[in-house]
Amino acid sequence: MEAKFFSKQTTRREMLRTSVTLAGTGVLAGLMPGSLLSPPASGAANSQQAASSADRLAQMRAQMSAVPLQTTKLRDNIYLLSGPGGNMVVLSGADGKVLVDSSFAGAAPKIKSAMEGIGGGPLKVLINTHWHFDHTDGNEAMHQAGALIVAHENTRKRLSTPQDIATFGLHFDPSPVAALPQQTFPDETKMYFNGEALTLAHFSPAHTDSDIYVRYEKGNVLHMGDVWFGGAYPFLDASSGGNIDGMIAGSARGLTLADADTKIVPGHGPVGDKAALAKTHDMLVTVRDRVNALKAAGKSQQETVAAKPTADLDAVWGKGMVNGDLFTTVVYSTL
């Protein structure tokens, strides 16, 4: 997503009305960069922008390290760890633990303590659902604790090279070698731990181009990563391939993997079920179709946002990370 999504004439007040906020933790509240109000900077301004990004990343990391971590049992040996960063899942048993996502680096001591409290063998494997830092910032700490890091090949590519999330004006330098996935796959792979069969499979570009799901076949648990934001408008990272059609295809795929008893873990938000995921899928289709109709009629991005195509949906879906105007902006940009 590029800075041109917001016009030069956009006022700070208008920008704040369409900026991102997080329910509960507020990790991104007030962190939307002024650089989104104008074209990309150059020269000395670039250095200042990079410093600002580093400061905001440090602020987010500090905030997240203070967020309490909660442990919730999903099945006999499958647990949800939630609070800081994206939702994590632990599979535990005599074979050792398999952890999905690593949250923020500052939360690593809490995560390790929570896993010790669950019991079972030591940490053996860490799976990343995609490259974003709220899911991978703790990779190095988990690798040092003994985990082999497994992810889609695009996660390694993105973590090993400089990345930007233009929507938030955030820049990321390459991750340390110890934080990179040591084992990758292009499409699908399987693991067998603690009597459980885990299927890891790649989504077509949706939230990013590195998204995977993790399916626990015996336990009937499905971790969707950020291809599902539970009960809220999702964030689509166009800078790394995210797009609305991919999110719709991803939620549709999730529905084919679930039954009425499946516990579905979103990247953010409460654990849900097939019915909840279906509601999200329907919302995504509705917003995509409305925005597409306006764009096809020749409406500009600004005109489309002003038309409020999500007005009747915002009370339900606009209370999370992304409000209706920002979601409209992102959907428009990826059609």
Backbone hydrogen bonds, N-H to C=O, Kabsch-Sander energy under -0.5 kcal/mol:
donor,donor_aa,acceptor,acceptor_aa,energy
5,F,2,E,-1.9
6,F,3,A,-2.0
10,T,7,S,-1.3
15,M,11,T,-2.5
16,L,12,R,-2.6
17,R,13,R,-1.6
18,T,14,E,-0.9
18,T,15,M,-0.9
19,S,16,L,-0.8
21,T,321,M,-1.0
23,A,21,T,-0.5
25,T,23,A,-1.6
26,G,22,L,-0.6
29,A,26,G,-0.6
31,L,28,L,-2.2
36,L,33,P,-1.4
37,L,34,G,-2.2
38,S,35,S,-1.3
45,A,42,S,-1.5
46,N,43,G,-0.8
47,S,43,G,-1.2
48,Q,44,A,-2.0
49,Q,45,A,-2.5
50,A,46,N,-2.4
51,A,47,S,-2.2
52,S,48,Q,-2.3
53,S,49,Q,-2.3
54,A,50,A,-2.3
55,D,51,A,-2.3
56,R,52,S,-2.3
57,L,53,S,-2.4
58,A,54,A,-2.3
59,Q,55,D,-2.1
60,M,56,R,-2.5
61,R,57,L,-2.6
62,A,58,A,-2.2
63,Q,59,Q,-2.5
64,M,60,M,-2.6
65,S,61,R,-1.9
66,A,62,A,-0.6
66,A,63,Q,-1.0
67,V,64,M,-1.1
70,Q,82,S,-3.2
72,T,80,L,-2.6
74,L,78,I,-2.8
75,R,78,I,-1.9
78,I,75,R,-0.7
79,Y,90,V,-2.6
80,L,72,T,-3.5
81,L,88,M,-2.8
82,S,70,Q,-2.3
82,S,80,L,-0.5
86,G,134,D,-2.2
87,N,267,G,-2.7
88,M,81,L,-2.8
89,V,100,V,-0.9
90,V,79,Y,-2.8
91,L,98,V,-2.6
92,S,77,N,-2.4
92,S,90,V,-0.5
96,G,93,G,-1.6
97,K,122,P,-2.6
98,V,91,L,-2.3
99,L,125,V,-2.9
100,V,89,V,-2.6
101,D,99,L,-0.6
101,D,127,I,-3.6
102,S,135,H,-2.7
107,A,104,F,-1.6
108,A,105,A,-1.7
111,I,107,A,-2.3
112,K,108,A,-2.8
113,S,109,P,-2.2
114,A,110,K,-2.5
115,M,111,I,-2.3
116,E,112,K,-2.2
117,G,113,S,-1.9
118,I,114,A,-1.0
119,G,115,M,-1.0
119,G,116,E,-0.5
121,G,93,G,-3.0
124,K,97,K,-2.9
125,V,97,K,-1.8
126,L,148,L,-2.9
127,I,99,L,-3.1
128,N,150,V,-2.3
135,H,132,H,-2.0
136,T,132,H,-0.8
137,D,103,S,-0.6
137,D,133,F,-2.0
138,G,103,S,-1.6
139,N,136,T,-2.2
142,M,138,G,-2.1
143,H,139,N,-2.7
144,Q,140,E,-2.5
145,A,141,A,-1.0
146,G,143,H,-1.7
147,A,142,M,-2.3
148,L,124,K,-2.6
149,I,147,A,-0.5
150,V,126,L,-3.2
150,V,148,L,-0.5
151,A,183,Q,-1.8
153,E,185,F,-1.9
155,T,152,H,-1.2
156,R,152,H,-1.3
157,K,153,E,-2.0
158,R,154,N,-2.3
159,L,155,T,-2.6
160,S,156,R,-1.9
161,T,158,R,-1.0
163,Q,172,F,-2.5
165,I,170,L,-2.6
166,A,164,D,-0.7
168,F,165,I,-1.1
169,G,165,I,-0.7
169,G,166,A,-0.7
170,L,165,I,-1.9
172,F,163,Q,-3.4
175,S,159,L,-3.4
179,A,176,P,-2.0
180,L,177,V,-1.5
182,Q,149,I,-1.7
183,Q,149,I,-2.0
185,F,151,A,-0.9
189,T,200,L,-2.5
191,M,198,L,-2.1
193,F,196,E,-1.9
196,E,193,F,-2.7
198,L,191,M,-3.0
198,L,196,E,-0.6
199,T,197,A,-0.5
199,T,215,R,-2.3
200,L,189,T,-2.8
200,L,198,L,-0.5
201,A,213,Y,-1.7
202,H,187,D,-3.0
203,F,211,D,-2.3
206,A,208,T,-2.5
209,D,240,S,-1.5
212,I,129,T,-1.7
213,Y,201,A,-2.2
214,V,223,H,-2.2
215,R,199,T,-2.8
216,Y,214,V,-0.5
216,Y,221,V,-3.2
217,E,197,A,-2.4
217,E,215,R,-0.9
220,N,216,Y,-1.5
221,V,216,Y,-1.4
222,L,263,K,-2.6
223,H,214,V,-3.1
224,M,222,L,-0.7
224,M,265,V,-2.9
225,G,265,V,-0.5
227,V,224,M,-1.5
228,W,225,G,-1.3
230,G,228,W,-0.6
230,G,268,H,-2.5
232,A,229,F,-1.5
233,Y,317,W,-2.5
237,D,207,H,-2.0
237,D,235,F,-0.6
238,A,236,L,-1.4
240,S,237,D,-1.6
241,G,238,A,-1.5
242,G,237,D,-2.8
243,N,206,A,-2.2
247,M,243,N,-1.7
248,I,244,I,-2.2
249,A,245,D,-2.5
250,G,246,G,-2.4
251,S,247,M,-2.4
252,A,248,I,-2.1
253,R,249,A,-2.1
254,G,250,G,-2.3
255,L,251,S,-1.9
256,T,252,A,-1.3
257,L,253,R,-0.9
257,L,254,G,-0.7
258,A,254,G,-0.6
258,A,255,L,-0.7
262,T,259,D,-1.4
263,K,220,N,-2.0
264,I,262,T,-0.7
264,I,272,G,-2.8
265,V,222,L,-3.2
265,V,263,K,-0.5
267,G,225,G,-2.0
267,G,228,W,-2.1
268,H,228,W,-0.8
272,G,264,I,-2.9
277,L,273,D,-2.3
278,A,274,K,-2.4
279,K,275,A,-1.6
280,T,276,A,-1.7
281,H,277,L,-2.6
282,D,278,A,-2.5
283,M,279,K,-2.2
284,L,280,T,-2.7
285,V,281,H,-2.2
286,T,282,D,-2.4
287,V,283,M,-2.6
288,R,284,L,-2.6
289,D,285,V,-2.6
290,R,286,T,-2.2
291,V,287,V,-2.7
292,N,288,R,-2.6
293,A,289,D,-2.1
294,L,290,R,-1.8
295,K,291,V,-2.5
296,A,292,N,-2.8
297,A,293,A,-1.4
298,G,295,K,-1.6
299,K,294,L,-2.3
304,T,300,S,-2.5
305,V,301,Q,-2.6
306,A,302,Q,-2.4
307,A,303,E,-1.3
308,K,305,V,-1.5
311,A,308,K,-1.7
313,L,310,T,-2.1
314,D,310,T,-1.7
316,V,313,L,-1.1
317,W,313,L,-2.7
318,G,314,D,-2.3
320,G,317,W,-0.5
322,V,233,Y,-0.5
327,F,323,N,-2.4
328,T,324,G,-2.6
329,T,325,D,-2.1
330,V,326,L,-2.4
331,V,327,F,-2.9
332,Y,328,T,-2.7
333,S,329,T,-1.9
334,T,330,V,-1.2
334,T,331,V,-0.7
335,L,331,V,-0.6
335,L,332,Y,-0.9
